[in-house]
Amino acid sequence: MKRLSQIAVAVALTAQLSFAQTVEVPNPSFEQGDANPAGWRLSGGNGQWLRGDAPAGQRALAATGTGEDSNFWRSDEIAFQPSTVYRLCFRGRSLGAEGGTPVTGPVFANRDLGQMPTQWTTYTSIFMTPDTIRPDEAWLRFGQWMTKGMVAFDALELTVAQPVYRRQGDLVLGAGESLSEHQYRFQAPLNSESGNQSRPLVRHRCNFNSNRWVFGRDSEVVYRHELGNRTQTAATVEVTVGWYAGGELVVEASRDGESWRALGTLGEKGSVALPIPADLLPAQTLWIRLRAQAKQRVGQDSDPGSFQVHAYSYAATLDGPPADVRGDTHFVAVPVSDPRLKVRVEGVGDGLPGGDNVVLAKVENTTAQPIDVQPTVTLGRAGQTLAPRSTKATLRPGDNEIRVPYDLPDTGEYALALTLGAGVEYRAETARCSQRSRTPLPSQSTCSRRSRWAGQGKHSLPGPRRRRCGPATTRSASRTTCPTRASTHWR
């Protein structure tokens, strides 16, 4: 099998919203403040507002643990939008810390970092917000859990992101999805860069911690399964509860997302496989809802909840012609967009030398006048810029499509930029953060992971390996920490 080029796509387009989509974070480099950093407060314990040796300015935040406690710095309220995908970028380092883990991000989508390097390192986290965001959870936190020593953070950046899925004809599949002949399978990519996000995920009202859903009272997660115009003739859903303290997981199915049928429950640690009832089939679309019957809501300080869902999968038999497709997801962050245009990146092509390498975008011109653009694709690698490829287009009022071909001389890791020409200021970029100083991170992905676009995975926050951890594994109600091995396929 040919190896996909690892391409970082900096696409100068916007996604679904027609305004700047970099979200304001209070005092993101921690330079402002008198006795304490403006816009941030310490939850308790031992925290520092460091001066000097900071990657963005002169100041950074740090939290110090005893090895038996947890604490964090929390921001003032953030204007998160519901059911929206975000990219969070930041820098972090260890100052001799051992054990436990740094904790980062919003409380409803925490990411554990494990053992951080001692040099400043750029991290990227992708997450999807709940469909309802309470004011008491609309903030960011950076700190430590059961760590002995100090961990530091700086240079925060929060941006709306857009998932871009693999397309083959009328089929669209994201990470965790595959179609082999007539057999469709989805394994929620909870252990990947996608975090809680996936193409079938419609909405959720549930905390997420690194690689698992954390359920308490009122928690629910809703997936919708459909694949083009194919009809499902048989289907099964399987759910694994990897940690349990109380309550019950209820699994339900629906044809329309409104009227629900209970499939079964799980009130202990373990897995349950539930077939879709025959009277709900055949169907082009099937909805699955996971919800909790529990007494208490999930708290804010690394609360493990009532139980945790570590795996979710869905399998179906489809009609139509046989096909063999493995899904993939890349994330395009959107720091700037134009009020005249609504643009959605639909694909970035094969990413293979000699392949069908085309950046595809759907553009809605919301004005009454045509807009002339000159989409240009430029490839870069290892500090060198390859010859750009350009085309001209006129965006008529209403819906338009832009296709810009590009050439790859060979496989490897590239940066790809797409601009729309003079006078049209568009910018979007893949999930890779903009800071330049980077160091490789330990890899916690599966051994069989395929080569990916650099913007999707490079220096993304690690999730546990899908393989079983070795003897050094430590487990608790809210953490699973595995030993890691150095990644070798990032530049």
TIMARZA-979972 format. One line per field, with one value per residue (C-alpha): residue number from 1; residue in three letters; x, z, y. Coordinates in nm, 3 decimals. Layout:
<nodes>
i: NUM; ...
aa: ALA; ...
px: X; ...
pz: Z; ...
py: Y; ...
</nodes>
This chain:
<nodes>
i: 1; 2; 3; 4; 5; 6; 7; 8; 9; 10; 11; 12; 13; 14; 15; 16; 17; 18; 19; 20; 21; 22; 23; 24; 25; 26; 27; 28; 29; 30; 31; 32; 33; 34; 35; 36; 37; 38; 39; 40; 41; 42; 43; 44; 45; 46; 47; 48; 49; 50; 51; 52; 53; 54; 55; 56; 57; 58; 59; 60; 61; 62; 63; 64; 65; 66; 67; 68; 69; 70; 71; 72; 73; 74; 75; 76; 77; 78; 79; 80; 81; 82; 83; 84; 85; 86; 87; 88; 89; 90; 91; 92; 93; 94; 95; 96; 97; 98; 99; 100; 101; 102; 103; 104; 105; 106; 107; 108; 109; 110; 111; 112; 113; 114; 115; 116; 117; 118; 119; 120; 121; 122; 123; 124; 125; 126; 127; 128; 129; 130; 131; 132; 133; 134; 135; 136; 137; 138; 139; 140; 141; 142; 143; 144; 145; 146; 147; 148; 149; 150; 151; 152; 153; 154; 155; 156; 157; 158; 159; 160; 161; 162; 163; 164; 165; 166; 167; 168; 169; 170; 171; 172; 173; 174; 175; 176; 177; 178; 179; 180; 181; 182; 183; 184; 185; 186; 187; 188; 189; 190; 191; 192; 193; 194; 195; 196; 197; 198; 199; 200; 201; 202; 203; 204; 205; 206; 207; 208; 209; 210; 211; 212; 213; 214; 215; 216; 217; 218; 219; 220; 221; 222; 223; 224; 225; 226; 227; 228; 229; 230; 231; 232; 233; 234; 235; 236; 237; 238; 239; 240; 241; 242; 243; 244; 245; 246; 247; 248; 249; 250; 251; 252; 253; 254; 255; 256; 257; 258; 259; 260; 261; 262; 263; 264; 265; 266; 267; 268; 269; 270; 271; 272; 273; 274; 275; 276; 277; 278; 279; 280; 281; 282; 283; 284; 285; 286; 287; 288; 289; 290; 291; 292; 293; 294; 295; 296; 297; 298; 299; 300; 301; 302; 303; 304; 305; 306; 307; 308; 309; 310; 311; 312; 313; 314; 315; 316; 317; 318; 319; 320; 321; 322; 323; 324; 325; 326; 327; 328; 329; 330; 331; 332; 333; 334; 335; 336; 337; 338; 339; 340; 341; 342; 343; 344; 345; 346; 347; 348; 349; 350; 351; 352; 353; 354; 355; 356; 357; 358; 359; 360; 361; 362; 363; 364; 365; 366; 367; 368; 369; 370; 371; 372; 373; 374; 375; 376; 377; 378; 379; 380; 381; 382; 383; 384; 385; 386; 387; 388; 389; 390; 391; 392; 393; 394; 395; 396; 397; 398; 399; 400; 401; 402; 403; 404; 405; 406; 407; 408; 409; 410; 411; 412; 413; 414; 415; 416; 417; 418; 419; 420; 421; 422; 423; 424; 425; 426; 427; 428; 429; 430; 431; 432; 433; 434; 435; 436; 437; 438; 439; 440; 441; 442; 443; 444; 445; 446; 447; 448; 449; 450; 451; 452; 453; 454; 455; 456; 457; 458; 459; 460; 461; 462; 463; 464; 465; 466; 467; 468; 469; 470; 471; 472; 473; 474; 475; 476; 477; 478; 479; 480; 481; 482; 483; 484; 485; 486; 487; 488; 489; 490; 491
aa: MET; LYS; ARG; LEU; SER; GLN; ILE; ALA; VAL; ALA; VAL; ALA; LEU; THR; ALA; GLN; LEU; SER; PHE; ALA; GLN; THR; VAL; GLU; VAL; PRO; ASN; PRO; SER; PHE; GLU; GLN; GLY; ASP; ALA; ASN; PRO; ALA; GLY; TRP; ARG; LEU; SER; GLY; GLY; ASN; GLY; GLN; TRP; LEU; ARG; GLY; ASP; ALA; PRO; ALA; GLY; GLN; ARG; ALA; LEU; ALA; ALA; THR; GLY; THR; GLY; GLU; ASP; SER; ASN; PHE; TRP; ARG; SER; ASP; GLU; ILE; ALA; PHE; GLN; PRO; SER; THR; VAL; TYR; ARG; LEU; CYS; PHE; ARG; GLY; ARG; SER; LEU; GLY; ALA; GLU; GLY; GLY; THR; PRO; VAL; THR; GLY; PRO; VAL; PHE; ALA; ASN; ARG; ASP; LEU; GLY; GLN; MET; PRO; THR; GLN; TRP; THR; THR; TYR; THR; SER; ILE; PHE; MET; THR; PRO; ASP; THR; ILE; ARG; PRO; ASP; GLU; ALA; TRP; LEU; ARG; PHE; GLY; GLN; TRP; MET; THR; LYS; GLY; MET; VAL; ALA; PHE; ASP; ALA; LEU; GLU; LEU; THR; VAL; ALA; GLN; PRO; VAL; TYR; ARG; ARG; GLN; GLY; ASP; LEU; VAL; LEU; GLY; ALA; GLY; GLU; SER; LEU; SER; GLU; HIS; GLN; TYR; ARG; PHE; GLN; ALA; PRO; LEU; ASN; SER; GLU; SER; GLY; ASN; GLN; SER; ARG; PRO; LEU; VAL; ARG; HIS; ARG; CYS; ASN; PHE; ASN; SER; ASN; ARG; TRP; VAL; PHE; GLY; ARG; ASP; SER; GLU; VAL; VAL; TYR; ARG; HIS; GLU; LEU; GLY; ASN; ARG; THR; GLN; THR; ALA; ALA; THR; VAL; GLU; VAL; THR; VAL; GLY; TRP; TYR; ALA; GLY; GLY; GLU; LEU; VAL; VAL; GLU; ALA; SER; ARG; ASP; GLY; GLU; SER; TRP; ARG; ALA; LEU; GLY; THR; LEU; GLY; GLU; LYS; GLY; SER; VAL; ALA; LEU; PRO; ILE; PRO; ALA; ASP; LEU; LEU; PRO; ALA; GLN; THR; LEU; TRP; ILE; ARG; LEU; ARG; ALA; GLN; ALA; LYS; GLN; ARG; VAL; GLY; GLN; ASP; SER; ASP; PRO; GLY; SER; PHE; GLN; VAL; HIS; ALA; TYR; SER; TYR; ALA; ALA; THR; LEU; ASP; GLY; PRO; PRO; ALA; ASP; VAL; ARG; GLY; ASP; THR; HIS; PHE; VAL; ALA; VAL; PRO; VAL; SER; ASP; PRO; ARG; LEU; LYS; VAL; ARG; VAL; GLU; GLY; VAL; GLY; ASP; GLY; LEU; PRO; GLY; GLY; ASP; ASN; VAL; VAL; LEU; ALA; LYS; VAL; GLU; ASN; THR; THR; ALA; GLN; PRO; ILE; ASP; VAL; GLN; PRO; THR; VAL; THR; LEU; GLY; ARG; ALA; GLY; GLN; THR; LEU; ALA; PRO; ARG; SER; THR; LYS; ALA; THR; LEU; ARG; PRO; GLY; ASP; ASN; GLU; ILE; ARG; VAL; PRO; TYR; ASP; LEU; PRO; ASP; THR; GLY; GLU; TYR; ALA; LEU; ALA; LEU; THR; LEU; GLY; ALA; GLY; VAL; GLU; TYR; ARG; ALA; GLU; THR; ALA; ARG; CYS; SER; GLN; ARG; SER; ARG; THR; PRO; LEU; PRO; SER; GLN; SER; THR; CYS; SER; ARG; ARG; SER; ARG; TRP; ALA; GLY; GLN; GLY; LYS; HIS; SER; LEU; PRO; GLY; PRO; ARG; ARG; ARG; ARG; CYS; GLY; PRO; ALA; THR; THR; ARG; SER; ALA; SER; ARG; THR; THR; CYS; PRO; THR; ARG; ALA; SER; THR; HIS; TRP; ARG
px: 0.000; 0.132; 0.218; 0.006; 0.207; 0.205; 0.076; 0.013; -0.259; -0.276; -0.590; -0.668; -1.040; -1.306; -1.536; -1.895; -1.901; -1.861; -1.653; -1.315; -1.304; -1.012; -1.176; -1.070; -0.882; -0.809; -0.443; -0.329; 0.045; 0.000; 0.184; -0.085; -0.156; -0.024; 0.001; -0.164; -0.213; -0.516; -0.809; -0.676; -0.706; -0.559; -0.793; -0.577; -0.250; 0.084; 0.089; 0.341; 0.337; 0.679; 0.903; 1.167; 1.229; 0.880; 0.816; 0.568; 0.684; 0.828; 0.563; 0.418; 0.192; 0.296; 0.137; 0.333; 0.210; 0.316; 0.240; -0.079; -0.284; -0.422; -0.463; -0.491; -0.513; -0.856; -0.949; -1.237; -1.537; -1.474; -1.737; -1.763; -2.037; -2.239; -2.177; -1.870; -1.527; -1.230; -0.853; -0.662; -0.291; -0.049; 0.309; 0.408; 0.713; 0.811; 1.043; 1.150; 0.797; 0.744; 0.436; 0.074; -0.011; -0.060; -0.429; -0.528; -0.821; -1.186; -1.326; -1.572; -1.288; -0.979; -0.654; -0.388; -0.034; 0.158; 0.528; 0.611; 0.960; 1.174; 1.193; 0.897; 0.679; 0.383; 0.059; -0.264; -0.598; -0.917; -1.257; -1.628; -1.828; -2.151; -2.486; -2.549; -2.263; -2.326; -2.149; -1.979; -1.793; -1.713; -1.346; -1.000; -0.774; -0.405; -0.256; -0.155; -0.303; -0.099; 0.228; 0.535; 0.704; 0.627; 0.469; 0.443; 0.221; 0.221; 0.104; -0.261; -0.464; -0.824; -0.971; -1.281; -1.187; -1.357; -1.327; -1.251; -1.342; -1.233; -1.459; -1.503; -1.792; -2.104; -1.938; -1.797; -1.612; -1.421; -1.169; -1.282; -1.512; -1.457; -1.653; -1.541; -1.764; -2.106; -1.984; -1.970; -1.796; -1.742; -1.510; -1.531; -1.175; -1.162; -0.790; -0.689; -0.623; -0.996; -1.069; -1.444; -1.517; -1.622; -1.832; -2.125; -2.131; -2.437; -2.432; -2.339; -2.394; -2.117; -1.768; -1.472; -1.139; -0.849; -0.987; -1.325; -1.672; -1.744; -2.111; -2.315; -2.670; -2.816; -2.520; -2.592; -2.408; -2.590; -2.448; -2.613; -2.511; -2.566; -2.348; -2.452; -2.776; -2.696; -2.966; -2.878; -3.034; -2.881; -2.688; -2.537; -2.406; -2.145; -2.045; -1.775; -1.786; -1.423; -1.475; -1.784; -1.896; -2.274; -2.573; -2.667; -2.590; -2.898; -2.853; -3.135; -3.201; -3.416; -3.497; -3.557; -3.364; -3.689; -3.869; -3.635; -3.642; -3.447; -3.201; -3.051; -2.866; -2.530; -2.492; -2.138; -1.791; -1.791; -1.924; -2.265; -2.350; -2.705; -2.865; -3.092; -3.453; -3.585; -3.879; -3.635; -3.480; -3.418; -3.315; -3.075; -3.023; -3.012; -2.952; -2.796; -2.821; -2.609; -2.745; -2.693; -2.933; -2.733; -2.788; -2.504; -2.369; -2.002; -1.797; -1.515; -1.192; -1.110; -1.438; -1.458; -1.839; -2.067; -1.918; -1.696; -1.745; -1.409; -1.531; -1.826; -1.868; -2.138; -2.152; -2.401; -2.468; -2.541; -2.707; -2.572; -2.253; -1.957; -1.687; -1.363; -1.304; -1.123; -1.222; -0.995; -1.032; -0.817; -0.893; -0.879; -0.866; -1.020; -0.857; -0.990; -1.285; -1.453; -1.805; -1.891; -1.813; -1.903; -1.653; -1.630; -1.324; -1.459; -1.136; -0.762; -0.725; -0.518; -0.196; -0.001; 0.255; 0.062; -0.268; -0.586; -0.444; -0.710; -0.817; -1.197; -1.405; -1.770; -1.815; -2.131; -2.106; -2.357; -2.342; -2.541; -2.223; -1.971; -1.628; -1.318; -1.062; -0.734; -0.700; -0.332; -0.184; 0.174; 0.361; 0.648; 0.881; 1.179; 1.183; 1.170; 0.878; 0.773; 0.630; 0.273; -0.030; -0.299; -0.638; -0.893; -1.256; -1.553; -1.772; -2.129; -2.391; -2.499; -2.323; -1.992; -1.725; -1.349; -1.107; -0.733; -0.499; -0.148; 0.150; 0.353; 0.708; 0.728; 0.596; 0.697; 0.578; 0.464; 0.296; 0.025; -0.120; -0.422; -0.492; -0.770; -0.569; -0.517; -0.795; -0.953; -0.820; -0.897; -0.703; -0.747; -0.495; -0.474; -0.478; -0.103; -0.037; 0.152; 0.443; 0.765; 0.969; 0.867; 1.002; 0.876; 0.630; 0.597; 0.356; 0.059; -0.120; -0.159; 0.138; -0.052; -0.127; -0.095; 0.110; -0.105; -0.115; 0.126; -0.127; -0.356; -0.128; 0.203; 0.247; -0.118; -0.196; -0.141; -0.412; -0.352; -0.242; -0.515; -0.288; -0.289; -0.047; 0.249; 0.331; 0.416; 0.055; -0.110; -0.486; -0.729; -1.089; -1.001; -0.665; -0.499; -0.126; 0.079; 0.450; 0.529; 0.786; 0.929; 0.756; 0.986; 0.778; 0.739; 0.997
pz: 0.000; -0.086; 0.203; 0.241; 0.232; 0.567; 0.461; 0.685; 0.504; 0.579; 0.382; 0.334; 0.347; 0.610; 0.736; 0.849; 1.025; 0.856; 1.117; 1.287; 1.471; 1.707; 2.048; 2.307; 2.597; 2.895; 2.916; 2.698; 2.756; 3.121; 3.078; 3.239; 3.608; 3.933; 4.222; 4.016; 3.645; 3.517; 3.422; 3.607; 3.960; 4.143; 4.262; 4.570; 4.663; 4.533; 4.212; 4.058; 3.821; 3.670; 3.527; 3.261; 3.027; 2.879; 2.511; 2.467; 2.654; 3.004; 3.213; 3.243; 3.485; 3.689; 3.932; 4.185; 4.339; 4.633; 4.454; 4.654; 4.552; 4.250; 4.166; 3.864; 3.732; 3.589; 3.348; 3.357; 3.147; 2.783; 2.513; 2.396; 2.142; 2.188; 1.966; 1.811; 1.737; 1.876; 1.853; 2.169; 2.134; 2.419; 2.532; 2.829; 3.010; 3.320; 3.578; 3.734; 3.786; 3.839; 3.839; 3.795; 3.496; 3.391; 3.328; 3.049; 2.859; 2.951; 3.239; 3.003; 2.773; 2.986; 2.835; 3.045; 2.916; 3.108; 3.146; 2.975; 2.839; 3.028; 2.724; 2.612; 2.385; 2.166; 2.223; 2.025; 2.152; 1.952; 2.121; 2.057; 2.311; 2.473; 2.326; 2.647; 2.827; 3.182; 3.299; 3.577; 3.321; 3.050; 3.134; 3.074; 3.332; 3.342; 3.636; 3.777; 3.917; 4.165; 4.029; 4.247; 4.126; 3.897; 3.551; 3.354; 3.072; 2.833; 2.495; 2.479; 2.158; 2.108; 1.758; 1.594; 1.386; 1.102; 1.047; 0.690; 0.610; 0.344; 0.038; -0.220; -0.457; -0.249; 0.056; 0.334; 0.622; 0.913; 1.161; 1.309; 1.016; 0.751; 0.481; 0.357; 0.083; 0.251; 0.613; 0.778; 1.110; 1.338; 1.637; 1.815; 1.791; 2.158; 2.176; 1.885; 1.806; 1.740; 2.111; 2.162; 1.805; 1.525; 1.211; 1.359; 1.680; 1.664; 2.011; 2.368; 2.720; 2.880; 3.015; 2.831; 2.991; 2.757; 2.607; 2.768; 2.829; 3.194; 3.283; 3.571; 3.620; 3.300; 3.087; 2.734; 2.405; 2.071; 1.753; 1.409; 1.166; 0.794; 0.489; 0.168; 0.036; 0.151; 0.348; 0.665; 0.678; 1.006; 1.282; 1.627; 1.884; 2.148; 2.450; 2.712; 3.062; 3.176; 3.521; 3.739; 4.076; 4.046; 3.829; 3.499; 3.131; 2.910; 2.537; 2.303; 1.927; 1.702; 1.334; 1.362; 1.671; 1.854; 1.940; 2.129; 2.186; 2.478; 2.363; 2.698; 3.007; 3.172; 3.546; 3.601; 3.452; 3.129; 2.773; 2.618; 2.252; 2.148; 1.809; 1.649; 1.656; 1.323; 1.324; 1.311; 0.992; 0.710; 0.751; 0.592; 0.924; 1.277; 1.590; 1.908; 2.244; 2.549; 2.867; 3.238; 3.512; 3.804; 4.118; 4.096; 3.828; 3.732; 3.934; 3.818; 3.983; 3.797; 3.912; 3.776; 3.762; 3.816; 3.535; 3.230; 2.874; 2.731; 2.395; 2.159; 1.829; 1.569; 1.291; 1.007; 0.687; 0.395; 0.059; -0.263; -0.453; -0.253; -0.158; 0.037; 0.216; 0.534; 0.684; 0.801; 0.959; 0.929; 1.118; 0.961; 1.218; 1.118; 1.283; 1.026; 0.791; 0.560; 0.625; 0.255; 0.217; 0.391; 0.285; 0.385; 0.298; 0.164; 0.091; 0.031; -0.220; -0.211; -0.085; -0.306; -0.582; -0.907; -0.719; -0.740; -0.544; -0.535; -0.261; -0.278; -0.107; -0.119; -0.111; -0.053; -0.172; 0.053; -0.139; -0.446; -0.650; -0.803; -0.640; -0.846; -0.671; -0.760; -0.550; -0.521; -0.367; -0.243; -0.099; 0.146; 0.309; 0.541; 0.494; 0.114; -0.098; -0.406; -0.717; -0.652; -0.852; -0.932; -1.095; -1.143; -1.044; -1.014; -0.712; -0.819; -0.557; -0.388; -0.389; -0.566; -0.577; -0.586; -0.704; -0.693; -0.807; -0.670; -0.737; -0.490; -0.600; -0.348; -0.013; 0.306; 0.530; 0.364; 0.440; 0.196; 0.172; -0.027; -0.073; -0.265; -0.414; -0.352; -0.178; -0.024; 0.324; 0.413; 0.642; 0.790; 0.890; 0.992; 1.357; 1.392; 1.607; 1.487; 1.733; 1.562; 1.844; 1.864; 1.999; 1.934; 2.183; 2.301; 2.080; 2.240; 1.926; 1.785; 1.628; 1.304; 1.265; 0.906; 0.804; 0.834; 0.735; 0.957; 1.054; 1.197; 1.435; 1.495; 1.862; 1.935; 2.290; 2.341; 2.428; 2.562; 2.328; 2.210; 2.301; 2.660; 2.884; 3.033; 3.397; 3.461; 3.403; 3.680; 3.705; 3.915; 3.894; 3.680; 3.519; 3.314; 3.260; 3.034; 2.957; 2.616; 2.343; 2.134; 1.807; 1.503; 1.204; 1.278; 1.156
py: 0.000; 0.342; 0.563; 0.874; 1.196; 1.370; 1.708; 2.005; 2.196; 2.566; 2.637; 3.004; 2.948; 2.981; 2.709; 2.738; 3.074; 3.412; 3.595; 3.571; 3.242; 3.281; 3.273; 3.528; 3.372; 3.598; 3.698; 3.403; 3.453; 3.558; 3.888; 4.105; 4.142; 4.288; 4.045; 3.768; 3.696; 3.886; 3.662; 3.355; 3.222; 2.925; 2.651; 2.598; 2.437; 2.558; 2.764; 3.003; 3.298; 3.250; 3.520; 3.454; 3.160; 3.184; 3.107; 3.395; 3.705; 3.693; 3.516; 3.165; 2.978; 2.675; 2.432; 2.229; 1.906; 1.693; 1.367; 1.324; 1.629; 1.812; 2.179; 2.405; 2.759; 2.837; 3.114; 3.355; 3.256; 3.156; 3.219; 2.857; 2.783; 2.463; 2.157; 2.321; 2.173; 2.366; 2.351; 2.441; 2.516; 2.579; 2.528; 2.316; 2.182; 1.988; 2.137; 1.809; 1.677; 1.306; 1.083; 1.180; 1.396; 1.756; 1.836; 2.074; 2.221; 2.276; 2.077; 1.904; 1.789; 1.735; 1.606; 1.437; 1.485; 1.220; 1.292; 1.624; 1.702; 1.952; 2.181; 2.392; 2.178; 2.270; 2.077; 2.063; 1.936; 1.887; 1.863; 1.911; 2.111; 1.987; 2.094; 2.287; 2.466; 2.575; 2.896; 2.699; 2.485; 2.745; 2.797; 2.655; 2.498; 2.408; 2.224; 1.887; 1.566; 1.362; 1.503; 1.549; 1.865; 2.158; 2.176; 2.504; 2.638; 2.935; 3.071; 2.964; 2.985; 2.871; 2.848; 2.705; 2.399; 2.214; 1.838; 1.728; 1.366; 1.116; 1.103; 0.829; 0.889; 0.943; 0.791; 1.008; 0.839; 0.986; 0.849; 0.517; 0.432; 0.166; -0.014; -0.356; -0.495; -0.458; -0.446; -0.105; -0.058; 0.239; 0.233; 0.569; 0.714; 0.807; 0.719; 0.943; 1.308; 1.344; 1.312; 1.303; 1.423; 1.187; 1.212; 1.010; 1.218; 1.445; 1.596; 1.524; 1.646; 1.448; 1.512; 1.362; 1.277; 1.203; 0.881; 0.811; 0.951; 1.033; 0.987; 1.123; 1.248; 1.402; 1.283; 1.161; 1.101; 1.073; 0.916; 0.909; 0.633; 0.678; 0.623; 0.794; 0.653; 0.296; 0.112; -0.077; -0.421; -0.539; -0.361; -0.408; -0.161; -0.246; -0.037; -0.092; 0.053; 0.057; 0.205; 0.183; 0.322; 0.337; 0.416; 0.254; 0.307; 0.302; 0.231; 0.341; 0.344; 0.562; 0.606; 0.982; 1.102; 1.182; 0.858; 0.625; 0.250; 0.100; -0.167; -0.259; -0.141; -0.194; -0.146; -0.276; -0.275; -0.473; -0.476; -0.527; -0.602; -0.516; -0.593; -0.335; -0.469; -0.598; -0.355; -0.059; -0.200; -0.155; 0.209; 0.456; 0.635; 0.496; 0.702; 0.561; 0.736; 0.654; 0.808; 0.774; 0.687; 0.824; 1.028; 1.279; 1.507; 1.495; 1.745; 1.973; 1.859; 1.536; 1.384; 1.026; 1.040; 0.741; 0.533; 0.578; 0.455; 0.349; 0.213; 0.248; 0.062; 0.014; -0.245; -0.270; -0.464; -0.234; -0.280; -0.128; -0.205; -0.339; -0.089; -0.081; 0.251; 0.340; 0.673; 0.952; 1.295; 1.605; 1.925; 2.269; 2.549; 2.880; 3.183; 3.435; 3.437; 3.684; 3.820; 3.789; 3.420; 3.097; 2.834; 2.471; 2.263; 1.933; 1.751; 1.770; 1.488; 1.171; 1.323; 1.082; 1.141; 1.099; 1.076; 1.279; 1.572; 1.841; 2.080; 2.099; 2.367; 2.468; 2.845; 3.047; 3.407; 3.583; 3.912; 4.016; 4.073; 3.829; 3.812; 3.731; 3.512; 3.342; 3.028; 2.933; 2.620; 2.634; 2.335; 2.366; 2.117; 2.154; 2.532; 2.512; 2.633; 2.440; 2.603; 2.726; 2.614; 2.871; 2.894; 3.170; 3.167; 3.397; 3.334; 3.405; 3.497; 3.176; 2.841; 2.778; 2.510; 2.562; 2.294; 2.358; 2.079; 2.040; 1.812; 1.607; 1.521; 1.234; 1.118; 1.292; 1.571; 1.890; 2.218; 2.319; 2.669; 2.781; 3.151; 3.325; 3.608; 3.977; 4.166; 3.856; 3.791; 3.431; 3.211; 2.868; 2.605; 2.245; 2.148; 2.191; 2.495; 2.799; 2.796; 2.697; 2.543; 2.178; 1.854; 1.503; 1.359; 1.002; 0.814; 0.641; 0.540; 0.193; 0.021; -0.019; 0.352; 0.468; 0.769; 1.077; 1.438; 1.623; 1.884; 1.620; 1.443; 1.612; 1.697; 1.633; 1.535; 1.165; 0.917; 0.570; 0.296; 0.065; -0.222; -0.337; -0.153; -0.333; -0.401; -0.035; 0.066; 0.266; 0.298; 0.497; 0.607; 0.908; 0.826; 0.555; 0.611; 0.385; 0.394; 0.538; 0.495; 0.775; 0.851; 0.829; 0.936; 1.307; 1.553
</nodes>
